[in-house]
Amino acid sequence: MKHLHPPGWVPAKGYANGVAARGTQIYVGGQIGWNAQQQFESDDFIAQTAQTLRNVLAVLAEAGAGPEHMVRMTWYILDRTEYNDRLKELGQAYREVIGRHFPAMSCVQVAALIEARAKVEIEVTAVLPD
């Protein structure tokens, strides 16, 4: 995997501008912050995000992949103000679960998610090298 960073660009913080990879592609459908029994243990944004990331890792593990294989991550959030106001906590939760693996990322504020208690949904594309 190779991170793509055009010359002269300001460094990306917490994400990659692009990633090039070759291998078996893995697509993780949108995960939310509930546990394996589809029960929410918290309504807190950070707690739900940490659980969502753990759910992503559990799906990746089924394919023999880990966070180091992620090439793309899309976040769907309900409240961009809360997201921005809690970036420090969010970064800490991300590093605790994912480590220092930063795929190409997008984050979009949405009006609602299908599960009423969900505050975040994350989908991931990963690539296991040949």
C-alpha positions, 0 to 999 in steps of 0.5 A: 500500500502506498499513501498518495500525497502530492508535492507541496500539499499541506500534510493530511492530519488523521487521514490520507489524501489517497491510497494505492493498493493491490490485492484482494478487496474487502468491503465493509458495509456501514457499521454503527455503534451497537454490540454484536447483539445489536444493542446500544450500550451508550448514546455518547458519540465517542463511545458509539464511534469506538464501538463502530470502529471495533465492529469494523475491525471484527468484520475485517478480521473475518477476511484475515485483514486488520486496520493496516489493510484499510484504504478507504473509510467513509463516516456518516455523522449526525452532528458536525458541530459535535464531531468538530468540538470533540475531535481530540476525544475522537482522535484518541478513541480512533488511535486506541482502536485502530492505531496509527493507520490512516486510510483515505477518508471522507466524513459527511453529515447526514439528516438521519441514520436508519437506526434511530439511536445511531450517531455515526455509521462507518464503511470501509474498503480494505485490500489484502496484498497479493 
